[in-house]
Amino acid sequence: MINMNMKKVVAILFAILFLTACSVQNPALMMGKKCVVDGDQVVYSYVWLFDSKAGLKATKEQCEQIAE
């Protein structure tokens, strides 16, 4: 029981440390499925960390290009 709780604590601390080490100058966080088309590939995610001054290039409309 203690081992499982320690794994959760370590995972949460690692996630916080990972997010604080991002090199984005003006960070912003966007939730929800969005996609980016890069050539013939479509990259999607449900969590986006991006520069708020540059804006987010991913949109919901680009997700329509995913081959189902």
C-alpha positions in Angstrom: 0.0 0.0 0.0 2.8 2.4 0.9 4.7 1.5 -2.3 1.8 2.5 -4.5 1.4 5.8 -2.8 5.1 6.6 -3.1 4.9 5.9 -6.8 2.1 8.4 -7.2 3.9 11.0 -5.2 7.1 10.5 -7.3 5.1 10.7 -10.5 3.4 13.9 -9.5 6.7 15.5 -8.4 8.3 14.4 -11.7 5.4 15.9 -13.7 5.7 19.2 -11.8 9.4 19.3 -12.3 9.1 18.5 -16.0 6.5 21.3 -16.6 8.6 23.9 -14.7 11.6 23.1 -16.9 9.9 24.1 -20.1 11.8 26.7 -22.2 8.7 28.7 -23.2 9.1 32.3 -22.3 5.4 33.2 -21.9 3.7 29.8 -21.2 0.1 29.1 -21.7 -1.8 25.8 -21.3 -4.6 24.7 -23.5 -6.8 21.7 -22.9 -8.9 19.8 -25.5 -8.1 17.8 -28.6 -6.3 19.9 -31.2 -4.3 18.9 -34.2 -1.4 20.3 -36.3 -0.8 19.2 -39.9 2.9 18.8 -40.8 3.3 17.7 -44.4 1.5 14.3 -44.6 1.4 13.8 -40.9 -1.2 15.0 -38.4 0.0 15.4 -34.8 -2.7 15.7 -32.1 -2.8 16.1 -28.3 -5.3 16.8 -25.6 -2.9 19.1 -23.6 -0.9 21.9 -25.3 1.8 24.0 -23.7 2.8 26.9 -25.9 4.1 30.4 -26.1 1.2 32.8 -25.4 2.6 35.6 -27.5 3.2 33.3 -30.6 -0.2 31.7 -30.2 -1.3 28.1 -30.7 -1.0 26.8 -34.2 -3.1 23.7 -33.5 -6.9 23.8 -34.2 -9.9 21.5 -33.9 -10.5 21.9 -37.6 -7.2 20.3 -38.6 -8.2 17.1 -36.7 -10.6 16.3 -39.6 -7.6 15.2 -41.6 -6.9 12.2 -39.4 -7.5 9.0 -41.3 -10.1 7.0 -39.5 
